[in-house]
Amino acid sequence: MNGAMAASSHRITLGPLVAAIDQGTSSTRFLVFNSKTAELLSHHQVEIKQSFPKEGWVEEDPKEILQSVYECMERTCEKLTQLNIDISNIKAIGVTNQRETTLVWDKETGEPLYNAIVWLDLRTQSTVERLINKTPGRNKNHLKHKTGLPISTYFSAVKLRWMMDNVDEVRDAVVSHRAMFGTVDSWLIWCLTGGKSGGVHCTDVTNASRTMLFNIHTLDWDPELCEYFGIPMEILPRVRSSSEIYGLMKSGALSGIPISGCLGDQSAALVGQMCFRDGQAKNTYGTGCFLLRNTGPKPVMSDHGLLTTVAYKLGRDKPACYALEGSVAIAGAVVRWLQDNLGIIESSEELEKLAASVGTSYGCYFVPAFSGLYAPYWEPSARGIICGLTQFTNKRHVAFAALEAVCFQTKEILDAMNQDSGIPLTQLQVDGGMTSNRLLMQLQADILCIPVVKPSMPETTALGAAMAAGAAEGVSVWSLSPEDLSEVTSEKFEPQINPEESEFRFARWKKAVQKSMNWETTEPVGNGNGEPSIFSSVPLGLYVMGSLLMLVGAKYISGPD
């Protein structure tokens, strides 16, 4: 009897709950929070398969993404019921997602017309070069005044352009007015609110600002940008704020609940870390690494290779806030690579143990430029290198160098951010899956020479989406007023090495970065059997050509035999 009473009284004290769908590059999660305390009550996670059909290509199956969301929802609801928590207390659902990843589907059948092309994908490099070549002065920042972004393989417009040029199903659907384009948030919201039977085709300002089709000043799709990329505006979702009711769930245990929050994952983490004031910043360690600094209601353009992006717009009538962003393509992805491709480790926990067992990279440096280099270089021709190897180097040193690489890349974007703002950060707020690696956090503090602060509840991305959903007009169960925000408990990592040593290691890292550049040319020359020829590598091609010329010269000088 007492147990039943305790359970029912526990239910009553919880108050309204808010859920979040967190659809990331490597996994999908569904999480439920108490809107009064921000406490995480339950969650479920499902891994997502990535496919690599060709070198540099990265794809995911849109149907698998959607199915993973339904599975996570069902499992989380089961867990809540086991905890005697009434799921009818869930008042709203927020969506947060991997940004830039590009989908096109048929609005009549509801079927995807191609796999989702993931943000990391490099197949559009020749498309990007063609676009840059037609700009005045071949300037990759030609569209930056409107978009805040350089022309790069990273963003959605070039991926969509590639689909329209190379996928018959997509081209035909565009011509016959059946195509819908969206980033992952749009696909999920459209499907969850009814799909082909009245689904809502929308996105929010933060996701739209990563397409290169969106004007960050007018906060809407830009006809000139769409014309530049040759993309018909009718296929684009409607742009909404990050916090308003978009539509209602149409099936499952949560049918009828409003979807009322939508933020790209990095914006969601900024909100979840409560970085609402100008100058506050956070760094998220996921598949990639993303450092965002709130710059307030005015967009600030970077002179040091950072992006200008919309941070959030928390309500239809609220002003948009902007951020400077430093994006690193490969962070957690390097762990997956060491595990899946090299077999050096069997889990991410093992990486920490392996690296900690030596405590140094012993002069080994690892630049994981698998998808070129993002901020602050924007150098698509770079490729990954491991250098400084000696006979003494072993897998433990490589493991340590991989962790250091994440920290060095963060330092590069932090330095750029400090130069752009003129006000150096005095500490770094961090979140994301990799922050559970304590060695990484300590290394980060050592390399930055400032404290690193990690919240004890690491799911800040999902929390941000839940906050936006709960605060929406018509839901209003989560107050975002500073005095109502709950105090976050956190752990602080203080720097433990002297700045001179940190600077020395960073200088060596920068030397390694230079060595990784200008590696790849975009148009591989076939050798007749479909393989790129030796001359598609510029350094190797020059070396071979030079050697041949020297041989011919030597033959000429030495005269006839």
HUNOR-V182967 format. One line per field, one symbol per residue. burial: b if it has 16 or more other C-alpha atoms within 10 Angstrom, else e. A space follows every 10 residues. Layout:
burial=???
//
This chain:
burial=eeeeeeeeee beebebbbbb bbbbbbbbbb bbbbbbbbeb bbbbbbebeb eeeeeebbbb bbeebbebbb bbbbbbbbeb eeeebbbeeb bbbbbbbbbb bbbbbbbeeb ebbbbbbbbb bbbbbebbbe bbeeeeeeeb bbbbebbbbb bbbbbbbbbb bbbbeeeebb bebbeeebbb bbbbbbbbbb bbbbbeeebb bbbbbbbbbb bbbbbbeebb bbeebbeeee beeebbbbbb bbbbbbbbbb eeebeebbbb bbbbbbbbbb bbbbbbeebb bbbbbbbbbb bbbbbbbebb bbebbbbbbb bbbbbeeeeb bbbbbbbbbb bbbbbbbbbe eeebbeebee bbbbbbeeeb bbbbbbbbbb bbbbbbbbbb bbbbbbbeee eeeeebbbbb bbbbbbbbbb bbbbebbeeb eeeebebbbb bbebbbeebb bbbbbbbbbb bbbbbeebbb bbbbbbbbbb bbeebbbbbb eeeeeeeeee ebbbbeeeee ebeebbeebb ebbebbbbbb beeeeeeeee eeebbbbeee eeeeeeeeee eeeeeeeeee e
//
